Amino acid sequence: MPMPRVSIQTEDFDLSAETLALRADDGGVGAVVSFVGTVRDAADGTPVRLMELEHYPGMTEAAIEAMVEEAFSRFDIRAARVIHRVGPLAARAQIVLVLVSSRHRGEAFQACEFLMDYLKTQAPFWKKEHGPQGARWVDARVTDDEALARWGIQATGNG
């Protein structure tokens, strides 16, 4: 059974195992680029002890799968894998993994960055940070929208 390109899960992921699986059956891979996002222990100077991520099952996977398809249409890549965790995550926990393989590093770097920019603004996730003053929903940052705009995509405010 082939590895899914998109997984939404509560459990943690293993970067090494995922990287090996991504390139296991492809001798044409010359580069694998990875991005691992983690929960920061502070946001805007306020301590964060926990981040809670919510999503709509089915809709979220379909939206991210469409992002992966777009990456394949824009870049000469061989494979891609996106894992995004949901539920309560403690500070320093891994949240997201983006892996991209290609024949050459340039395409893999660009596709990985494209997918992360897209995920930050377009993926239907809702984030709530918990700290000493209680919980607060996290709004999208203007810098995330600007990062997406350089790919010629307008943010729709989902992320």
OpenMM code with the backbone's topology and positions (N, CA, C; nanometers):
from openmm import Vec3, app, unit

residues = "MET PRO MET PRO ARG VAL SER ILE GLN THR GLU ASP PHE ASP LEU SER ALA GLU THR LEU ALA LEU ARG ALA ASP ASP GLY GLY VAL GLY ALA VAL VAL SER PHE VAL GLY THR VAL ARG ASP ALA ALA ASP GLY THR PRO VAL ARG LEU MET GLU LEU GLU HIS TYR PRO GLY MET THR GLU ALA ALA ILE GLU ALA MET VAL GLU GLU ALA PHE SER ARG PHE ASP ILE ARG ALA ALA ARG VAL ILE HIS ARG VAL GLY PRO LEU ALA ALA ARG ALA GLN ILE VAL LEU VAL LEU VAL SER SER ARG HIS ARG GLY GLU ALA PHE GLN ALA CYS GLU PHE LEU MET ASP TYR LEU LYS THR GLN ALA PRO PHE TRP LYS LYS GLU HIS GLY PRO GLN GLY ALA ARG TRP VAL ASP ALA ARG VAL THR ASP ASP GLU ALA LEU ALA ARG TRP GLY ILE GLN ALA THR GLY ASN GLY".split()
positions = [
    Vec3(0.0844, -0.1177, 0.0000),
    Vec3(0.0000, 0.0000, 0.0000),
    Vec3(0.0894, 0.1246, 0.0000),
    Vec3(0.0671, 0.2176, -0.0917),
    Vec3(0.1505, 0.3379, -0.0950),
    Vec3(0.1231, 0.4285, 0.0258),
    Vec3(0.2263, 0.5004, 0.0639),
    Vec3(0.2160, 0.5932, 0.1749),
    Vec3(0.1239, 0.7091, 0.1342),
    Vec3(0.0330, 0.7506, 0.2224),
    Vec3(-0.0514, 0.8661, 0.1879),
    Vec3(0.0332, 0.9925, 0.1773),
    Vec3(-0.0096, 1.0857, 0.0931),
    Vec3(0.0641, 1.2125, 0.0811),
    Vec3(0.0281, 1.3077, 0.1929),
    Vec3(-0.0916, 1.2935, 0.2499),
    Vec3(-0.1390, 1.3842, 0.3547),
    Vec3(-0.1938, 1.3029, 0.4716),
    Vec3(-0.1494, 1.3368, 0.5925),
    Vec3(-0.2016, 1.2736, 0.7142),
    Vec3(-0.2307, 1.3813, 0.8181),
    Vec3(-0.3478, 1.3743, 0.8763),
    Vec3(-0.3841, 1.4592, 0.9899),
    Vec3(-0.3953, 1.3629, 1.1072),
    Vec3(-0.3210, 1.3892, 1.2128),
    Vec3(-0.3136, 1.2915, 1.3213),
    Vec3(-0.2848, 1.3587, 1.4547),
    Vec3(-0.3160, 1.2872, 1.5628),
    Vec3(-0.2839, 1.3370, 1.6970),
    Vec3(-0.1447, 1.2911, 1.7392),
    Vec3(-0.1023, 1.1731, 1.6918),
    Vec3(0.0264, 1.1183, 1.7348),
    Vec3(0.1437, 1.1901, 1.6670),
    Vec3(0.2575, 1.1827, 1.7338),
    Vec3(0.3797, 1.2451, 1.6831),
    Vec3(0.4291, 1.1702, 1.5598),
    Vec3(0.5251, 1.2286, 1.4897),
    Vec3(0.5840, 1.1669, 1.3717),
    Vec3(0.7344, 1.1566, 1.3889),
    Vec3(0.7948, 1.0673, 1.3126),
    Vec3(0.9388, 1.0431, 1.3167),
    Vec3(0.9987, 1.0901, 1.1842),
    Vec3(1.0741, 1.1992, 1.1880),
    Vec3(1.1323, 1.2581, 1.0677),
    Vec3(1.2152, 1.1565, 0.9891),
    Vec3(1.3010, 1.0814, 1.0554),
    Vec3(1.3872, 0.9853, 0.9861),
    Vec3(1.3059, 0.8770, 0.9165),
    Vec3(1.2084, 0.8213, 0.9854),
    Vec3(1.1258, 0.7151, 0.9270),
    Vec3(1.0465, 0.7676, 0.8077),
    Vec3(0.9920, 0.8873, 0.8198),
    Vec3(0.9135, 0.9459, 0.7106),
    Vec3(1.0025, 0.9755, 0.5888),
    Vec3(1.1235, 1.0231, 0.6139),
    Vec3(1.2161, 1.0522, 0.5040),
    Vec3(1.2556, 0.9246, 0.4307),
    Vec3(1.2878, 0.8212, 0.5054),
    Vec3(1.3237, 0.6928, 0.4436),
    Vec3(1.2076, 0.6382, 0.3610),
    Vec3(1.0865, 0.6467, 0.4137),
    Vec3(0.9696, 0.5958, 0.3418),
    Vec3(0.9437, 0.6758, 0.2142),
    Vec3(0.9661, 0.8066, 0.2188),
    Vec3(0.9395, 0.8917, 0.1031),
    Vec3(1.0263, 0.8541, -0.0168),
    Vec3(1.1515, 0.8191, 0.0084),
    Vec3(1.2440, 0.7923, -0.1020),
    Vec3(1.2770, 0.6446, -0.1207),
    Vec3(1.2126, 0.5590, -0.0454),
    Vec3(1.2475, 0.4166, -0.0417),
    Vec3(1.2499, 0.3490, -0.1784),
    Vec3(1.1519, 0.3728, -0.2611),
    Vec3(1.1411, 0.3007, -0.3880),
    Vec3(1.1748, 0.3866, -0.5089),
    Vec3(1.2498, 0.4948, -0.4888),
    Vec3(1.2766, 0.5870, -0.5985),
    Vec3(1.4258, 0.6176, -0.6082),
    Vec3(1.4941, 0.5492, -0.6988),
    Vec3(1.6375, 0.5702, -0.7181),
    Vec3(1.6713, 0.7006, -0.7886),
    Vec3(1.5708, 0.7726, -0.8395),
    Vec3(1.5936, 0.8996, -0.9066),
    Vec3(1.5971, 1.0190, -0.8137),
    Vec3(1.5744, 0.9970, -0.6850),
    Vec3(1.5760, 1.1070, -0.5878),
    Vec3(1.7189, 1.1515, -0.5645),
    Vec3(1.7424, 1.2806, -0.5851),
    Vec3(1.8735, 1.3385, -0.5577),
    Vec3(1.8705, 1.4323, -0.4394),
    Vec3(1.7494, 1.4689, -0.3948),
    Vec3(1.7368, 1.5622, -0.2827),
    Vec3(1.6062, 1.5365, -0.2092),
    Vec3(1.6121, 1.5475, -0.0776),
    Vec3(1.4928, 1.5475, 0.0067),
    Vec3(1.5050, 1.6682, 0.0978),
    Vec3(1.4034, 1.7542, 0.0925),
    Vec3(1.4004, 1.8724, 0.1784),
    Vec3(1.2877, 1.8532, 0.2789),
    Vec3(1.3163, 1.8885, 0.4048),
    Vec3(1.2154, 1.8741, 0.5094),
    Vec3(1.1981, 2.0031, 0.5868),
    Vec3(1.0777, 2.0203, 0.6376),
    Vec3(1.0466, 2.1293, 0.7294),
    Vec3(0.9697, 2.0676, 0.8450),
    Vec3(1.0127, 2.0967, 0.9668),
    Vec3(0.9410, 2.0537, 1.0859),
    Vec3(0.9039, 2.1785, 1.1643),
    Vec3(0.7750, 2.1999, 1.1862),
    Vec3(0.7275, 2.3116, 1.2664),
    Vec3(0.6978, 2.2642, 1.4077),
    Vec3(0.7308, 2.3478, 1.5055),
    Vec3(0.7106, 2.3121, 1.6463),
    Vec3(0.6325, 2.4209, 1.7193),
    Vec3(0.5783, 2.3849, 1.8347),
    Vec3(0.5055, 2.4797, 1.9192),
    Vec3(0.6074, 2.5639, 1.9948),
    Vec3(0.6019, 2.6954, 1.9726),
    Vec3(0.6906, 2.7856, 2.0475),
    Vec3(0.6400, 2.7972, 2.1913),
    Vec3(0.7322, 2.8278, 2.2839),
    Vec3(0.6930, 2.8421, 2.4239),
    Vec3(0.6512, 2.9840, 2.4593),
    Vec3(0.6466, 3.0722, 2.3578),
    Vec3(0.5998, 3.2095, 2.3783),
    Vec3(0.5486, 3.2642, 2.2459),
    Vec3(0.4491, 3.3532, 2.2554),
    Vec3(0.3949, 3.4202, 2.1373),
    Vec3(0.3720, 3.5664, 2.1729),
    Vec3(0.4324, 3.6539, 2.0955),
    Vec3(0.4203, 3.7981, 2.1213),
    Vec3(0.4573, 3.8328, 2.2654),
    Vec3(0.5609, 3.7660, 2.3175),
    Vec3(0.6093, 3.7953, 2.4524),
    Vec3(0.5306, 3.7288, 2.5648),
    Vec3(0.4272, 3.6526, 2.5315),
    Vec3(0.3443, 3.5861, 2.6314),
    Vec3(0.3765, 3.4366, 2.6325),
    Vec3(0.4008, 3.3798, 2.7506),
    Vec3(0.4296, 3.2362, 2.7563),
    Vec3(0.3135, 3.1518, 2.7017),
    Vec3(0.3500, 3.0447, 2.6326),
    Vec3(0.2516, 2.9485, 2.5818),
    Vec3(0.2885, 2.8121, 2.6387),
    Vec3(0.1937, 2.7492, 2.7079),
    Vec3(0.2200, 2.6159, 2.7624),
    Vec3(0.1604, 2.5065, 2.6753),
    Vec3(0.0590, 2.5457, 2.5928),
    Vec3(-0.0117, 2.4473, 2.5123),
    Vec3(-0.0752, 2.5161, 2.3921),
    Vec3(-0.0734, 2.4477, 2.2781),
    Vec3(-0.1480, 2.4951, 2.1620),
    Vec3(-0.2474, 2.3861, 2.1255),
    Vec3(-0.3688, 2.4279, 2.0996),
    Vec3(-0.4743, 2.3348, 2.0617),
    Vec3(-0.5100, 2.3594, 1.9154),
    Vec3(-0.5065, 2.2553, 1.8340),
    Vec3(-0.5390, 2.2682, 1.6917),
    Vec3(-0.6649, 2.1891, 1.6610),
    Vec3(-0.7578, 2.2555, 1.5914),
    Vec3(-0.8825, 2.1927, 1.5498),
    Vec3(-0.8902, 2.1951, 1.3978),
    Vec3(-0.9687, 2.1032, 1.3420),
    Vec3(-0.9874, 2.0970, 1.1962),
    Vec3(-1.1203, 2.0298, 1.1653),
    Vec3(-1.1603, 2.0356, 1.0397),
    Vec3(-1.2767, 1.9618, 0.9921),
    Vec3(-1.2265, 1.8381, 0.9194),
    Vec3(-1.2443, 1.7184, 0.9784),
    Vec3(-1.1979, 1.5965, 0.9113),
    Vec3(-1.2583, 1.5849, 0.7710),
    Vec3(-1.1762, 1.5394, 0.6797),
    Vec3(-1.2183, 1.5270, 0.5402),
    Vec3(-1.1925, 1.6542, 0.4632),
    Vec3(-1.2431, 1.7660, 0.5092),
    Vec3(-1.2223, 1.8937, 0.4420),
    Vec3(-1.0748, 1.9351, 0.4492),
    Vec3(-1.0147, 1.9189, 0.5649),
    Vec3(-0.8751, 1.9592, 0.5826),
    Vec3(-0.7833, 1.8753, 0.4949),
    Vec3(-0.8024, 1.7439, 0.4956),
    Vec3(-0.7197, 1.6562, 0.4130),
    Vec3(-0.7335, 1.6915, 0.2649),
    Vec3(-0.8578, 1.7160, 0.2206),
    Vec3(-0.8815, 1.7495, 0.0792),
    Vec3(-0.8139, 1.8808, 0.0423),
    Vec3(-0.8187, 1.9802, 0.1309),
    Vec3(-0.7558, 2.1092, 0.1035),
    Vec3(-0.6041, 2.0949, 0.0937),
    Vec3(-0.5451, 2.0174, 0.1828),
    Vec3(-0.3995, 1.9992, 0.1795),
    Vec3(-0.3596, 1.9140, 0.0587),
    Vec3(-0.4389, 1.8155, 0.0250),
    Vec3(-0.4115, 1.7343, -0.0945),
    Vec3(-0.4111, 1.8233, -0.2185),
    Vec3(-0.5034, 1.9196, -0.2251),
    Vec3(-0.5060, 2.0135, -0.3382),
    Vec3(-0.3789, 2.0983, -0.3407),
    Vec3(-0.3273, 2.1350, -0.2222),
    Vec3(-0.2020, 2.2104, -0.2139),
    Vec3(-0.0867, 2.1275, -0.2686),
    Vec3(-0.0845, 1.9993, -0.2341),
    Vec3(0.0214, 1.9107, -0.2826),
    Vec3(0.0126, 1.8979, -0.4349),
    Vec3(-0.1080, 1.8833, -0.4873),
    Vec3(-0.1259, 1.8775, -0.6331),
    Vec3(-0.0726, 2.0043, -0.6997),
    Vec3(-0.0995, 2.1188, -0.6387),
    Vec3(-0.0504, 2.2459, -0.6925),
    Vec3(0.1023, 2.2484, -0.6924),
    Vec3(0.1639, 2.1952, -0.5868),
    Vec3(0.3111, 2.1890, -0.5809),
    Vec3(0.3651, 2.1019, -0.6948),
    Vec3(0.2987, 1.9903, -0.7223),
    Vec3(0.3422, 1.9041, -0.8324),
    Vec3(0.3288, 1.9751, -0.9666),
    Vec3(0.2271, 2.0596, -0.9807),
    Vec3(0.2088, 2.1293, -1.1083),
    Vec3(0.3088, 2.2444, -1.1263),
    Vec3(0.3600, 2.2993, -1.0173),
    Vec3(0.4516, 2.4136, -1.0233),
    Vec3(0.5988, 2.3747, -1.0262),
    Vec3(0.6327, 2.2624, -0.9653),
    Vec3(0.7725, 2.2256, -0.9455),
    Vec3(0.7980, 2.0836, -0.9951),
    Vec3(0.9221, 2.0570, -1.0342),
    Vec3(0.9608, 1.9243, -1.0820),
    Vec3(1.0012, 1.8402, -0.9612),
    Vec3(0.8997, 1.7887, -0.8911),
    Vec3(0.9247, 1.7086, -0.7711),
    Vec3(0.8793, 1.5660, -0.7953),
    Vec3(0.9355, 1.4750, -0.7171),
    Vec3(0.9069, 1.3321, -0.7330),
    Vec3(0.8059, 1.2821, -0.6313),
    Vec3(0.8082, 1.3385, -0.5106),
    Vec3(0.7152, 1.2961, -0.4053),
    Vec3(0.7015, 1.4085, -0.3035),
    Vec3(0.5911, 1.4034, -0.2306),
    Vec3(0.5685, 1.4999, -0.1227),
    Vec3(0.4883, 1.4307, -0.0132),
    Vec3(0.5107, 1.4749, 0.1086),
    Vec3(0.4407, 1.4199, 0.2246),
    Vec3(0.4159, 1.5347, 0.3211),
    Vec3(0.2912, 1.5482, 0.3676),
    Vec3(0.2551, 1.6482, 0.4677),
    Vec3(0.1866, 1.5762, 0.5830),
    Vec3(0.2396, 1.5956, 0.7021),
    Vec3(0.1757, 1.5455, 0.8242),
    Vec3(0.1464, 1.6679, 0.9103),
    Vec3(0.0224, 1.6810, 0.9539),
    Vec3(-0.0140, 1.7908, 1.0427),
    Vec3(-0.0842, 1.7314, 1.1633),
    Vec3(-0.0375, 1.7693, 1.2798),
    Vec3(-0.0967, 1.7186, 1.4035),
    Vec3(-0.2109, 1.8086, 1.4479),
    Vec3(-0.3050, 1.7501, 1.5191),
    Vec3(-0.4183, 1.8225, 1.5762),
    Vec3(-0.4338, 1.7797, 1.7214),
    Vec3(-0.5205, 1.8523, 1.7925),
    Vec3(-0.5421, 1.8243, 1.9334),
    Vec3(-0.4524, 1.9130, 2.0183),
    Vec3(-0.4450, 1.8831, 2.1472),
    Vec3(-0.3595, 1.9626, 2.2362),
    Vec3(-0.2130, 1.9231, 2.2199),
    Vec3(-0.1265, 2.0242, 2.2003),
    Vec3(0.0169, 2.0017, 2.1835),
    Vec3(0.0931, 2.0914, 2.2802),
    Vec3(0.1808, 2.0324, 2.3581),
    Vec3(0.2602, 2.1078, 2.4554),
    Vec3(0.3657, 2.1915, 2.3842),
    Vec3(0.4134, 2.2941, 2.4533),
    Vec3(0.5232, 2.3751, 2.4008),
    Vec3(0.6388, 2.2825, 2.3643),
    Vec3(0.7021, 2.3094, 2.2523),
    Vec3(0.8155, 2.2364, 2.1942),
    Vec3(0.7746, 2.1101, 2.1180),
    Vec3(0.6470, 2.0744, 2.1181),
    Vec3(0.6025, 1.9561, 2.0435),
    Vec3(0.6076, 1.9838, 1.8929),
    Vec3(0.6265, 1.8792, 1.8145),
    Vec3(0.6212, 1.8910, 1.6694),
    Vec3(0.4758, 1.9072, 1.6258),
    Vec3(0.4537, 2.0014, 1.5312),
    Vec3(0.3185, 2.0241, 1.4797),
    Vec3(0.3048, 1.9731, 1.3373),
    Vec3(0.3990, 2.0097, 1.2517),
    Vec3(0.3837, 1.9841, 1.1088),
    Vec3(0.5146, 1.9347, 1.0486),
    Vec3(0.4995, 1.8449, 0.9510),
    Vec3(0.6119, 1.7965, 0.8733),
    Vec3(0.5775, 1.8115, 0.7259),
    Vec3(0.6677, 1.8727, 0.6508),
    Vec3(0.6566, 1.8780, 0.5056),
    Vec3(0.7847, 1.8185, 0.4501),
    Vec3(0.7704, 1.7163, 0.3668),
    Vec3(0.8829, 1.6511, 0.3000),
    Vec3(0.8604, 1.6580, 0.1502),
    Vec3(0.9664, 1.6902, 0.0770),
    Vec3(0.9580, 1.6950, -0.0689),
    Vec3(1.0856, 1.6326, -0.1254),
    Vec3(1.0676, 1.5449, -0.2251),
    Vec3(1.1840, 1.4890, -0.2939),
    Vec3(1.1830, 1.5330, -0.4396),
    Vec3(1.3031, 1.5427, -0.4946),
    Vec3(1.3192, 1.5804, -0.6353),
    Vec3(1.4538, 1.5279, -0.6835),
    Vec3(1.4789, 1.5467, -0.8123),
    Vec3(1.6083, 1.5068, -0.8677),
    Vec3(1.7183, 1.6021, -0.8196),
    Vec3(1.6830, 1.7312, -0.8039),
    Vec3(1.7800, 1.8340, -0.7653),
    Vec3(1.7242, 1.9177, -0.6515),
    Vec3(1.8114, 1.9725, -0.5694),
    Vec3(1.7708, 2.0409, -0.4471),
    Vec3(1.6847, 2.1647, -0.4693),
    Vec3(1.7106, 2.2408, -0.5742),
    Vec3(1.6388, 2.3668, -0.5932),
    Vec3(1.4889, 2.3497, -0.5983),
    Vec3(1.4421, 2.2535, -0.6772),
    Vec3(1.2981, 2.2297, -0.6886),
    Vec3(1.2400, 2.1824, -0.5552),
    Vec3(1.3137, 2.0986, -0.4836),
    Vec3(1.2658, 2.0482, -0.3544),
    Vec3(1.2549, 2.1615, -0.2523),
    Vec3(1.3553, 2.2492, -0.2462),
    Vec3(1.3488, 2.3636, -0.1548),
    Vec3(1.2295, 2.4527, -0.1874),
    Vec3(1.2120, 2.4852, -0.3149),
    Vec3(1.1021, 2.5739, -0.3544),
    Vec3(0.9666, 2.5112, -0.3232),
    Vec3(0.9499, 2.3847, -0.3556),
    Vec3(0.8217, 2.3186, -0.3315),
    Vec3(0.7914, 2.3083, -0.1827),
    Vec3(0.8923, 2.2816, -0.1021),
    Vec3(0.8727, 2.2735, 0.0430),
    Vec3(0.8303, 2.4090, 0.0988),
    Vec3(0.8978, 2.5132, 0.0558),
    Vec3(0.8628, 2.6474, 0.1023),
    Vec3(0.7228, 2.6872, 0.0544),
    Vec3(0.6900, 2.6555, -0.0700),
    Vec3(0.5567, 2.6822, -0.1236),
    Vec3(0.4501, 2.6127, -0.0390),
    Vec3(0.4712, 2.4845, -0.0088),
    Vec3(0.3726, 2.4107, 0.0700),
    Vec3(0.3564, 2.4696, 0.2094),
    Vec3(0.4660, 2.5105, 0.2717),
    Vec3(0.4541, 2.5703, 0.4057),
    Vec3(0.3814, 2.7049, 0.3992),
    Vec3(0.4139, 2.7877, 0.3003),
    Vec3(0.3448, 2.9160, 0.2877),
    Vec3(0.1948, 2.8934, 0.2672),
    Vec3(0.1618, 2.7942, 0.1870),
    Vec3(0.0219, 2.7616, 0.1594),
    Vec3(-0.0461, 2.7085, 0.2860),
    Vec3(0.0212, 2.6192, 0.3578),
    Vec3(-0.0347, 2.5617, 0.4807),
    Vec3(-0.0645, 2.6688, 0.5850),
    Vec3(0.0266, 2.7639, 0.5992),
    Vec3(0.0110, 2.8677, 0.7027),
    Vec3(-0.1114, 2.9551, 0.6807),
    Vec3(-0.1550, 2.9697, 0.5568),
    Vec3(-0.2656, 3.0619, 0.5303),
    Vec3(-0.3927, 2.9949, 0.4794),
    Vec3(-0.3808, 2.8846, 0.4084),
    Vec3(-0.4963, 2.8269, 0.3404),
    Vec3(-0.5513, 2.6991, 0.4029),
    Vec3(-0.4716, 2.6278, 0.4785),
    Vec3(-0.5206, 2.5028, 0.5369),
    Vec3(-0.6231, 2.5337, 0.6460),
    Vec3(-0.7355, 2.4626, 0.6444),
    Vec3(-0.8411, 2.4907, 0.7430),
    Vec3(-0.8107, 2.4306, 0.8802),
    Vec3(-0.7275, 2.5022, 0.9546),
    Vec3(-0.6971, 2.4693, 1.0939),
    Vec3(-0.7312, 2.5904, 1.1791),
    Vec3(-0.7702, 2.5647, 1.3026),
    Vec3(-0.7955, 2.6728, 1.3972),
    Vec3(-0.7078, 2.6456, 1.5181),
    Vec3(-0.6318, 2.7491, 1.5594),
    Vec3(-0.5319, 2.7340, 1.6640),
    Vec3(-0.5680, 2.8200, 1.7843),
    Vec3(-0.5568, 2.7585, 1.9019),
    Vec3(-0.5819, 2.8294, 2.0272),
    Vec3(-0.4603, 2.8091, 2.1165),
    Vec3(-0.4015, 2.9199, 2.1622),
    Vec3(-0.2874, 2.9139, 2.2536),
    Vec3(-0.3363, 2.9265, 2.3972),
    Vec3(-0.2773, 2.8449, 2.4846),
    Vec3(-0.3100, 2.8481, 2.6268),
    Vec3(-0.1876, 2.8957, 2.7035),
    Vec3(-0.2064, 2.9994, 2.7849),
    Vec3(-0.0972, 3.0548, 2.8638),
    Vec3(-0.1464, 3.1005, 2.9987),
    Vec3(-0.0661, 3.1785, 3.0712),
    Vec3(-0.1020, 3.2225, 3.2056),
    Vec3(-0.2305, 3.3068, 3.2123),
    Vec3(-0.2599, 3.3803, 3.1060),
    Vec3(-0.3810, 3.4632, 3.1038),
    Vec3(-0.5022, 3.3908, 3.0446),
    Vec3(-0.4901, 3.2606, 3.0245),
    Vec3(-0.6002, 3.1843, 2.9671),
    Vec3(-0.5734, 3.1485, 2.8221),
    Vec3(-0.6816, 3.1234, 2.7481),
    Vec3(-0.6693, 3.0798, 2.6092),
    Vec3(-0.7082, 3.1918, 2.5137),
    Vec3(-0.6435, 3.1922, 2.3947),
    Vec3(-0.6807, 3.2888, 2.2910),
    Vec3(-0.6628, 3.2239, 2.1544),
    Vec3(-0.7573, 3.2557, 2.0642),
    Vec3(-0.7477, 3.2068, 1.9274),
    Vec3(-0.6375, 3.2827, 1.8555),
    Vec3(-0.5647, 3.2135, 1.7681),
    Vec3(-0.4535, 3.2731, 1.6946),
    Vec3(-0.5034, 3.3179, 1.5580),
    Vec3(-0.4807, 3.4453, 1.5257),
    Vec3(-0.5157, 3.4991, 1.3945),
    Vec3(-0.4002, 3.4794, 1.2982),
    Vec3(-0.4331, 3.4759, 1.1698),
    Vec3(-0.3291, 3.4679, 1.0665),
    Vec3(-0.2439, 3.5948, 1.0713),
    Vec3(-0.1175, 3.5809, 1.0437),
    Vec3(-0.0263, 3.6949, 1.0436),
    Vec3(-0.0162, 3.7551, 0.9034),
    Vec3(-0.0008, 3.8846, 0.8965),
    Vec3(0.0141, 3.9539, 0.7686),
    Vec3(0.1359, 3.9003, 0.6937),
    Vec3(0.2426, 3.8680, 0.7665),
    Vec3(0.3631, 3.8176, 0.7003),
    Vec3(0.3383, 3.6838, 0.6322),
    Vec3(0.2467, 3.6021, 0.6885),
    Vec3(0.2124, 3.4750, 0.6242),
    Vec3(0.1396, 3.5006, 0.4924),
    Vec3(0.0482, 3.5966, 0.4910),
    Vec3(-0.0230, 3.6329, 0.3677),
    Vec3(0.0742, 3.6862, 0.2625),
    Vec3(0.1712, 3.7661, 0.3059),
    Vec3(0.2706, 3.8206, 0.2134),
    Vec3(0.3566, 3.7099, 0.1539),
    Vec3(0.3910, 3.6098, 0.2352),
    Vec3(0.4711, 3.4979, 0.1859),
    Vec3(0.3940, 3.4219, 0.0776),
    Vec3(0.2648, 3.4031, 0.0983),
    Vec3(0.1832, 3.3332, -0.0016),
    Vec3(0.1696, 3.4161, -0.1286),
    Vec3(0.1587, 3.5470, -0.1144),
    Vec3(0.1394, 3.6360, -0.2296),
    Vec3(0.2567, 3.6285, -0.3278),
    Vec3(0.3768, 3.6007, -0.2794),
    Vec3(0.4908, 3.5935, -0.3715),
    Vec3(0.4810, 3.4748, -0.4663),
    Vec3(0.3913, 3.3791, -0.4346),
    Vec3(0.3659, 3.2662, -0.5250),
    Vec3(0.2488, 3.2979, -0.6186),
    Vec3(0.1958, 3.4202, -0.6089),
    Vec3(0.0850, 3.4594, -0.6939),
    Vec3(-0.0499, 3.4121, -0.6443),
    Vec3(-0.0606, 3.3885, -0.5137),
    Vec3(-0.1846, 3.3378, -0.4544),
    Vec3(-0.2336, 3.4359, -0.3486),
    Vec3(-0.3614, 3.4715, -0.3548),
    Vec3(-0.4234, 3.5576, -0.2536),
    Vec3(-0.4726, 3.4704, -0.1386),
    Vec3(-0.4421, 3.5094, -0.0172),
    Vec3(-0.4904, 3.4369, 0.1003),
    Vec3(-0.6412, 3.4545, 0.1125),
    Vec3(-0.7089, 3.3472, 0.1553),
    Vec3(-0.8538, 3.3536, 0.1733),
    Vec3(-0.8934, 3.3538, 0.3198),
    Vec3(-0.7945, 3.3535, 0.4095),
    Vec3(-0.8242, 3.3666, 0.5516),
    Vec3(-0.8649, 3.2376, 0.6204),
    Vec3(-0.8331, 3.1220, 0.5650),
    Vec3(-0.8697, 2.9950, 0.6275),
    Vec3(-0.7750, 2.9541, 0.7385),
    Vec3(-0.6440, 2.9880, 0.7240),
    Vec3(-0.5430, 2.9319, 0.8124),
    Vec3(-0.5357, 2.9887, 0.9470),
] * unit.nanometer
topology = app.Topology()
chain = topology.addChain("A")
for resn in residues:
    res = topology.addResidue(resn, chain)
    for name in ("N", "CA", "C"):
        topology.addAtom(name, app.Element.getBySymbol(name[0]), res)
